[in-house]
Amino acid sequence: MGVTKFRTFEEAEQALWNVAPDAEYFAQVRKMFELMERLRSHTFQPGVTKYSSIDEKDRTLSLRNVLP
């Protein structure tokens, strides 16, 4: 996607408007909200968590579904 240059702020603001959304637009909006939900759903304990080994850390984080 190329860079679009605008002469005024109003022109740039109008370029953000979508007056005739189609199915592709709504699919992109749905994907954005799904991504936001996935990013927001991870909760972490406040503070520092100490592990006795790297294996313990990996097991704990994989159980929390933080690691792939």
Backbone as XML, in Angstrom:
<?xml version="1.0"?>
<chain id="A" units="angstrom">
  <residue number="1" name="MET">
    <atom name="N" x="0.844" y="-1.163" z="0.000"/>
    <atom name="CA" x="0.000" y="0.000" z="0.000"/>
    <atom name="C" x="0.890" y="1.227" z="0.000"/>
  </residue>
  <residue number="2" name="GLY">
    <atom name="N" x="0.583" y="2.140" z="-0.866"/>
    <atom name="CA" x="1.391" y="3.329" z="-1.016"/>
    <atom name="C" x="1.095" y="4.384" z="0.034"/>
  </residue>
  <residue number="3" name="VAL">
    <atom name="N" x="1.908" y="5.409" z="0.030"/>
    <atom name="CA" x="1.742" y="6.527" z="0.951"/>
    <atom name="C" x="0.873" y="7.571" z="0.274"/>
  </residue>
  <residue number="4" name="THR">
    <atom name="N" x="-0.132" y="8.042" z="0.985"/>
    <atom name="CA" x="-1.010" y="9.075" z="0.463"/>
    <atom name="C" x="-0.687" y="10.384" z="1.159"/>
  </residue>
  <residue number="5" name="LYS">
    <atom name="N" x="-0.479" y="11.445" z="0.373"/>
    <atom name="CA" x="-0.171" y="12.755" z="0.936"/>
    <atom name="C" x="-1.413" y="13.635" z="0.854"/>
  </residue>
  <residue number="6" name="PHE">
    <atom name="N" x="-1.607" y="14.450" z="1.877"/>
    <atom name="CA" x="-2.751" y="15.338" z="1.946"/>
    <atom name="C" x="-2.262" y="16.764" z="2.157"/>
  </residue>
  <residue number="7" name="ARG">
    <atom name="N" x="-3.012" y="17.722" z="1.609"/>
    <atom name="CA" x="-2.648" y="19.124" z="1.755"/>
    <atom name="C" x="-3.149" y="19.699" z="3.082"/>
  </residue>
  <residue number="8" name="THR">
    <atom name="N" x="-4.287" y="19.200" z="3.555"/>
    <atom name="CA" x="-4.847" y="19.712" z="4.804"/>
    <atom name="C" x="-5.235" y="18.550" z="5.707"/>
  </residue>
  <residue number="9" name="PHE">
    <atom name="N" x="-5.422" y="18.885" z="6.969"/>
    <atom name="CA" x="-5.857" y="17.882" z="7.925"/>
    <atom name="C" x="-7.264" y="17.389" z="7.591"/>
  </residue>
  <residue number="10" name="GLU">
    <atom name="N" x="-8.108" y="18.269" z="7.080"/>
    <atom name="CA" x="-9.482" y="17.900" z="6.730"/>
    <atom name="C" x="-9.497" y="16.847" z="5.616"/>
  </residue>
  <residue number="11" name="GLU">
    <atom name="N" x="-8.616" y="16.975" z="4.629"/>
    <atom name="CA" x="-8.527" y="15.967" z="3.568"/>
    <atom name="C" x="-8.117" y="14.610" z="4.141"/>
  </residue>
  <residue number="12" name="ALA">
    <atom name="N" x="-7.169" y="14.619" z="5.057"/>
    <atom name="CA" x="-6.733" y="13.366" z="5.675"/>
    <atom name="C" x="-7.849" y="12.760" z="6.507"/>
  </residue>
  <residue number="13" name="GLU">
    <atom name="N" x="-8.598" y="13.580" z="7.198"/>
    <atom name="CA" x="-9.699" y="13.090" z="8.019"/>
    <atom name="C" x="-10.801" y="12.479" z="7.144"/>
  </residue>
  <residue number="14" name="GLN">
    <atom name="N" x="-11.097" y="13.089" z="6.003"/>
    <atom name="CA" x="-12.123" y="12.563" z="5.107"/>
    <atom name="C" x="-11.700" y="11.232" z="4.488"/>
  </residue>
  <residue number="15" name="ALA">
    <atom name="N" x="-10.396" y="11.031" z="4.319"/>
    <atom name="CA" x="-9.919" y="9.773" z="3.744"/>
    <atom name="C" x="-10.176" y="8.594" z="4.685"/>
  </residue>
  <residue number="16" name="LEU">
    <atom name="N" x="-10.365" y="8.856" z="5.970"/>
    <atom name="CA" x="-10.649" y="7.786" z="6.932"/>
    <atom name="C" x="-12.097" y="7.319" z="6.874"/>
  </residue>
  <residue number="17" name="TRP">
    <atom name="N" x="-12.982" y="8.123" z="6.331"/>
    <atom name="CA" x="-14.398" y="7.794" z="6.292"/>
    <atom name="C" x="-14.660" y="6.664" z="5.314"/>
  </residue>
  <residue number="18" name="ASN">
    <atom name="N" x="-15.579" y="5.809" z="5.669"/>
    <atom name="CA" x="-16.022" y="4.733" z="4.785"/>
    <atom name="C" x="-17.541" y="4.839" z="4.676"/>
  </residue>
  <residue number="19" name="VAL">
    <atom name="N" x="-18.010" y="5.520" z="3.629"/>
    <atom name="CA" x="-19.441" y="5.797" z="3.501"/>
    <atom name="C" x="-20.220" y="4.614" z="2.936"/>
  </residue>
  <residue number="20" name="ALA">
    <atom name="N" x="-19.541" y="3.653" z="2.314"/>
    <atom name="CA" x="-20.227" y="2.487" z="1.752"/>
    <atom name="C" x="-19.458" y="1.211" z="2.125"/>
  </residue>
  <residue number="21" name="PRO">
    <atom name="N" x="-19.558" y="0.784" z="3.404"/>
    <atom name="CA" x="-18.816" y="-0.413" z="3.808"/>
    <atom name="C" x="-19.363" y="-1.655" z="3.118"/>
  </residue>
  <residue number="22" name="ASP">
    <atom name="N" x="-18.437" y="-2.536" z="2.744"/>
    <atom name="CA" x="-18.840" y="-3.786" z="2.103"/>
    <atom name="C" x="-18.505" y="-4.954" z="3.028"/>
  </residue>
  <residue number="23" name="ALA">
    <atom name="N" x="-18.678" y="-6.168" z="2.539"/>
    <atom name="CA" x="-18.446" y="-7.363" z="3.346"/>
    <atom name="C" x="-16.991" y="-7.467" z="3.784"/>
  </residue>
  <residue number="24" name="GLU">
    <atom name="N" x="-16.056" y="-7.059" z="2.945"/>
    <atom name="CA" x="-14.633" y="-7.093" z="3.296"/>
    <atom name="C" x="-14.339" y="-6.160" z="4.470"/>
  </residue>
  <residue number="25" name="TYR">
    <atom name="N" x="-14.954" y="-4.997" z="4.477"/>
    <atom name="CA" x="-14.770" y="-4.045" z="5.573"/>
    <atom name="C" x="-15.218" y="-4.661" z="6.894"/>
  </residue>
  <residue number="26" name="PHE">
    <atom name="N" x="-16.403" y="-5.272" z="6.898"/>
    <atom name="CA" x="-16.919" y="-5.861" z="8.132"/>
    <atom name="C" x="-16.094" y="-7.067" z="8.563"/>
  </residue>
  <residue number="27" name="ALA">
    <atom name="N" x="-15.529" y="-7.811" z="7.619"/>
    <atom name="CA" x="-14.645" y="-8.929" z="7.965"/>
    <atom name="C" x="-13.379" y="-8.411" z="8.648"/>
  </residue>
  <residue number="28" name="GLN">
    <atom name="N" x="-12.828" y="-7.309" z="8.149"/>
    <atom name="CA" x="-11.637" y="-6.729" z="8.765"/>
    <atom name="C" x="-11.938" y="-6.194" z="10.166"/>
  </residue>
  <residue number="29" name="VAL">
    <atom name="N" x="-13.105" y="-5.590" z="10.343"/>
    <atom name="CA" x="-13.496" y="-5.086" z="11.659"/>
    <atom name="C" x="-13.652" y="-6.249" z="12.634"/>
  </residue>
  <residue number="30" name="ARG">
    <atom name="N" x="-14.267" y="-7.345" z="12.188"/>
    <atom name="CA" x="-14.448" y="-8.525" z="13.043"/>
    <atom name="C" x="-13.100" y="-9.101" z="13.449"/>
  </residue>
  <residue number="31" name="LYS">
    <atom name="N" x="-12.151" y="-9.198" z="12.494"/>
    <atom name="CA" x="-10.818" y="-9.714" z="12.808"/>
    <atom name="C" x="-10.105" y="-8.814" z="13.810"/>
  </residue>
  <residue number="32" name="MET">
    <atom name="N" x="-10.275" y="-7.495" z="13.680"/>
    <atom name="CA" x="-9.632" y="-6.569" z="14.602"/>
    <atom name="C" x="-10.172" y="-6.769" z="16.018"/>
  </residue>
  <residue number="33" name="PHE">
    <atom name="N" x="-11.500" y="-6.918" z="16.161"/>
    <atom name="CA" x="-12.076" y="-7.118" z="17.476"/>
    <atom name="C" x="-11.685" y="-8.471" z="18.064"/>
  </residue>
  <residue number="34" name="GLU">
    <atom name="N" x="-11.567" y="-9.509" z="17.232"/>
    <atom name="CA" x="-11.104" y="-10.810" z="17.721"/>
    <atom name="C" x="-9.673" y="-10.713" z="18.230"/>
  </residue>
  <residue number="35" name="LEU">
    <atom name="N" x="-8.820" y="-9.985" z="17.520"/>
    <atom name="CA" x="-7.449" y="-9.792" z="17.965"/>
    <atom name="C" x="-7.411" y="-9.028" z="19.280"/>
  </residue>
  <residue number="36" name="MET">
    <atom name="N" x="-8.211" y="-7.978" z="19.392"/>
    <atom name="CA" x="-8.253" y="-7.207" z="20.631"/>
    <atom name="C" x="-8.696" y="-8.078" z="21.796"/>
  </residue>
  <residue number="37" name="GLU">
    <atom name="N" x="-9.657" y="-8.956" z="21.584"/>
    <atom name="CA" x="-10.140" y="-9.837" z="22.645"/>
    <atom name="C" x="-9.056" y="-10.825" z="23.058"/>
  </residue>
  <residue number="38" name="ARG">
    <atom name="N" x="-8.318" y="-11.374" z="22.087"/>
    <atom name="CA" x="-7.236" y="-12.307" z="22.420"/>
    <atom name="C" x="-6.139" y="-11.611" z="23.210"/>
  </residue>
  <residue number="39" name="LEU">
    <atom name="N" x="-5.797" y="-10.391" z="22.833"/>
    <atom name="CA" x="-4.753" y="-9.659" z="23.528"/>
    <atom name="C" x="-5.191" y="-9.247" z="24.931"/>
  </residue>
  <residue number="40" name="ARG">
    <atom name="N" x="-6.444" y="-8.944" z="25.098"/>
    <atom name="CA" x="-6.961" y="-8.480" z="26.381"/>
    <atom name="C" x="-7.200" y="-9.634" z="27.345"/>
  </residue>
  <residue number="41" name="SER">
    <atom name="N" x="-7.415" y="-10.841" z="26.835"/>
    <atom name="CA" x="-7.828" y="-11.954" z="27.678"/>
    <atom name="C" x="-6.724" y="-12.489" z="28.575"/>
  </residue>
  <residue number="42" name="HIS">
    <atom name="N" x="-5.463" y="-12.191" z="28.281"/>
    <atom name="CA" x="-4.378" y="-12.676" z="29.122"/>
    <atom name="C" x="-4.269" y="-11.821" z="30.374"/>
  </residue>
  <residue number="43" name="THR">
    <atom name="N" x="-4.338" y="-12.481" z="31.513"/>
    <atom name="CA" x="-4.157" y="-11.766" z="32.766"/>
    <atom name="C" x="-2.899" y="-12.301" z="33.445"/>
  </residue>
  <residue number="44" name="PHE">
    <atom name="N" x="-2.173" y="-11.421" z="34.035"/>
    <atom name="CA" x="-0.936" y="-11.785" z="34.697"/>
    <atom name="C" x="-1.002" y="-11.364" z="36.152"/>
  </residue>
  <residue number="45" name="GLN">
    <atom name="N" x="-0.336" y="-12.123" z="36.992"/>
    <atom name="CA" x="-0.269" y="-11.768" z="38.398"/>
    <atom name="C" x="0.644" y="-10.554" z="38.545"/>
  </residue>
  <residue number="46" name="PRO">
    <atom name="N" x="0.280" y="-9.628" z="39.428"/>
    <atom name="CA" x="1.161" y="-8.485" z="39.637"/>
    <atom name="C" x="2.435" y="-8.917" z="40.364"/>
  </residue>
  <residue number="47" name="GLY">
    <atom name="N" x="3.504" y="-8.217" z="40.098"/>
    <atom name="CA" x="4.752" y="-8.503" z="40.782"/>
    <atom name="C" x="5.651" y="-9.439" z="40.005"/>
  </residue>
  <residue number="48" name="VAL">
    <atom name="N" x="6.638" y="-9.974" z="40.688"/>
    <atom name="CA" x="7.642" y="-10.843" z="40.081"/>
    <atom name="C" x="7.380" y="-12.277" z="40.501"/>
  </residue>
  <residue number="49" name="THR">
    <atom name="N" x="7.376" y="-13.184" z="39.545"/>
    <atom name="CA" x="7.218" y="-14.609" z="39.840"/>
    <atom name="C" x="8.575" y="-15.275" z="39.741"/>
  </residue>
  <residue number="50" name="LYS">
    <atom name="N" x="8.951" y="-15.977" z="40.778"/>
    <atom name="CA" x="10.248" y="-16.652" z="40.794"/>
    <atom name="C" x="10.045" y="-18.120" z="40.473"/>
  </residue>
  <residue number="51" name="TYR">
    <atom name="N" x="10.901" y="-18.659" z="39.626"/>
    <atom name="CA" x="10.867" y="-20.070" z="39.243"/>
    <atom name="C" x="12.190" y="-20.704" z="39.647"/>
  </residue>
  <residue number="52" name="SER">
    <atom name="N" x="12.139" y="-21.995" z="39.997"/>
    <atom name="CA" x="13.365" y="-22.677" z="40.389"/>
    <atom name="C" x="14.190" y="-23.101" z="39.181"/>
  </residue>
  <residue number="53" name="SER">
    <atom name="N" x="13.530" y="-23.200" z="38.000"/>
    <atom name="CA" x="14.263" y="-23.567" z="36.791"/>
    <atom name="C" x="13.515" y="-23.042" z="35.568"/>
  </residue>
  <residue number="54" name="ILE">
    <atom name="N" x="14.185" y="-23.068" z="34.450"/>
    <atom name="CA" x="13.564" y="-22.648" z="33.191"/>
    <atom name="C" x="12.460" y="-23.625" z="32.802"/>
  </residue>
  <residue number="55" name="ASP">
    <atom name="N" x="12.645" y="-24.905" z="33.086"/>
    <atom name="CA" x="11.610" y="-25.897" z="32.776"/>
    <atom name="C" x="10.330" y="-25.609" z="33.552"/>
  </residue>
  <residue number="56" name="GLU">
    <atom name="N" x="10.454" y="-25.233" z="34.822"/>
    <atom name="CA" x="9.273" y="-24.898" z="35.625"/>
    <atom name="C" x="8.561" y="-23.684" z="35.034"/>
  </residue>
  <residue number="57" name="LYS">
    <atom name="N" x="9.321" y="-22.689" z="34.618"/>
    <atom name="CA" x="8.742" y="-21.491" z="34.008"/>
    <atom name="C" x="7.985" y="-21.849" z="32.732"/>
  </residue>
  <residue number="58" name="ASP">
    <atom name="N" x="8.616" y="-22.660" z="31.869"/>
    <atom name="CA" x="7.967" y="-23.059" z="30.618"/>
    <atom name="C" x="6.693" y="-23.849" z="30.876"/>
  </residue>
  <residue number="59" name="ARG">
    <atom name="N" x="6.723" y="-24.755" z="31.854"/>
    <atom name="CA" x="5.519" y="-25.534" z="32.178"/>
    <atom name="C" x="4.402" y="-24.627" z="32.669"/>
  </residue>
  <residue number="60" name="THR">
    <atom name="N" x="4.739" y="-23.701" z="33.554"/>
    <atom name="CA" x="3.728" y="-22.801" z="34.114"/>
    <atom name="C" x="3.124" y="-21.914" z="33.028"/>
  </residue>
  <residue number="61" name="LEU">
    <atom name="N" x="3.971" y="-21.333" z="32.186"/>
    <atom name="CA" x="3.455" y="-20.445" z="31.145"/>
    <atom name="C" x="2.681" y="-21.201" z="30.073"/>
  </residue>
  <residue number="62" name="SER">
    <atom name="N" x="3.082" y="-22.437" z="29.774"/>
    <atom name="CA" x="2.324" y="-23.201" z="28.783"/>
    <atom name="C" x="0.963" y="-23.610" z="29.341"/>
  </residue>
  <residue number="63" name="LEU">
    <atom name="N" x="0.873" y="-23.856" z="30.654"/>
    <atom name="CA" x="-0.430" y="-24.167" z="31.267"/>
    <atom name="C" x="-1.347" y="-22.960" z="31.242"/>
  </residue>
  <residue number="64" name="ARG">
    <atom name="N" x="-0.783" y="-21.769" z="31.324"/>
    <atom name="CA" x="-1.578" y="-20.539" z="31.247"/>
    <atom name="C" x="-1.874" y="-20.146" z="29.808"/>
  </residue>
  <residue number="65" name="ASN">
    <atom name="N" x="-1.382" y="-20.908" z="28.846"/>
    <atom name="CA" x="-1.569" y="-20.624" z="27.413"/>
    <atom name="C" x="-0.907" y="-19.315" z="27.010"/>
  </residue>
  <residue number="66" name="VAL">
    <atom name="N" x="0.216" y="-18.986" z="27.636"/>
    <atom name="CA" x="0.961" y="-17.797" z="27.256"/>
    <atom name="C" x="1.979" y="-18.155" z="26.188"/>
  </residue>
  <residue number="67" name="LEU">
    <atom name="N" x="2.598" y="-19.326" z="26.324"/>
    <atom name="CA" x="3.562" y="-19.782" z="25.332"/>
    <atom name="C" x="2.869" y="-20.626" z="24.273"/>
  </residue>
  <residue number="68" name="PRO">
    <atom name="N" x="3.373" y="-20.604" z="23.052"/>
    <atom name="CA" x="2.762" y="-21.416" z="21.992"/>
    <atom name="C" x="2.990" y="-22.903" z="22.207"/>
  </residue>
</chain>
